[in-house]
Amino acid sequence: MKYYIKTFGCQMNEHDSQILAGILDNYTDASGAPSSEKNEMTTDIKQADIIVVNTCCIRESAETKILGYLGSLKKYKTANPHVILVVCGCMAQESGAKERIKKRAPHIDIIFGTFNLPKLQDYIRTFRQNQQFIYDIEETPGLEHAVLPVHQDIQSFKGKVNIIYGCNNFCAYCIVPYVRGRERSRSMQHILNEVRAIAAAGGKEVMLLGQNVNSYGKDFPDGGSHHFATLLEEVSKVEGIERIRYMSAHPKDFHVELIDTIAALPKVCKHFHLPLQSGCNQTLKDMNRGYTTEQFWHILEAIRKKIPECAITTDMIVGFPSELERDFQETLEFVDKCAFDDAYTFLYSPRTGTVAAKREHQIPDEVKNQRLQQLLAIQNKHSLANNQKLIGSVQMVLVEGRSKTEASVWTGRTDTNKIVNVPAIEGDRDYTGLFVPTKIVGAKTWYLKGEFIR
């Protein structure tokens, strides 16, 4: 049988989909023994016998888009009644989601939440037996200890590993703690086993995933703030892995000791993604972020002192409820001072189920859009200036393949996660998955231009 997986949302969701695919690849019978029935992934939804939609609910616009997609699946079910339609992920875990999904897409057969990935095979077997709708969002204890198969990307030189599930921060604008649960760290041994498997399959780069990776280990019996640093040290010992990235780190838990560890580990990429969200202390307090701009600046200074060649990127939210004009001006001044390499900027949109959505003084869209343009003007100036500093330098680039938009160009990333585009030469070898020393010959706001040192 063939299965098709559609993924919405973040890298955590992408990795969850790899786990779902791994579960379907390794199909077993009801006793848990390997089944003679084999499943095969397809990229053509028309060929699929099982369609799995892994959902996101970080913004209401995402949920609206997903509901539209689920509605469109009716034509596949009507034409092929045997097709099993499965909905899972964050949106499925949300309160009231079952009713919204069934109203828009009554043809969905199975809905399960973020805590129940290991049960996918059981759900499919049960549905085949009785053809009755299945709904399950109850937490499965011990998910963080489960050893689950992973269907890695076609780009076998890069892999992802979950190190911690859930989030304890409850930022006022964020739905994640309500749909992903509280923080639950995975066993270091299980993590290392997965990293070793990636290396054995030819992987050269691994991404460690979590809603807040630097909270890793705090829920262990011995507690403490150094477990993520210890994990980085252990992953660095895995032979074959040459680059280690992680996503995402919360500023309130970013300690100087962690900076020292990263500085001392050549394999850990010198790219720091620290979501600032606002450059105004009052707005940060309203967001329940747990730090001030002064504390954030102290972290930036420590990073740049220890690792001058680093790149620092951030996330920003514009138009948070009650954000006054003077608050926004403080943000502009602070972002200008920080001189980030890049910033992922978002217009605040109310998310039902969060504290901020209930607040008065929501900012008009027109004002939010005007503020966003001002913020982008400042950030783009720094992005370009930081990239221009690299002209003439030689960077080691991990080539990801030909550009999706221009087949005559190789594209890859530096240690600091900057995109480098290099013109291909007729007769070139296939550089995909290789580290290639590259001279930087030009800079744009969002990428660098390079020449391979062939």
GIMOKA-V98583 format. One record per helix or strand of 3 or more residues. SS is the DSSP state (~ for helix, > for strand). FROM is the first residue (numbers start at 1). LEN is the number of residues. If there is no record, write none. Layout:
BEGIN
ss from len
SS FROM LEN
SS FROM LEN
END
This chain:
BEGIN
ss from len
> 2 6
~ 11 15
~ 45 3
> 50 6
~ 60 13
~ 74 6
> 84 6
~ 90 4
~ 97 8
> 110 3
~ 117 14
> 134 3
~ 143 3
> 158 5
~ 176 5
~ 188 13
> 205 5
~ 213 3
~ 227 10
> 243 5
~ 251 3
~ 256 9
> 271 4
~ 281 7
~ 293 14
> 311 8
~ 325 14
> 342 6
~ 356 3
~ 365 24
> 394 9
> 409 5
> 419 5
> 435 9
> 448 5
END
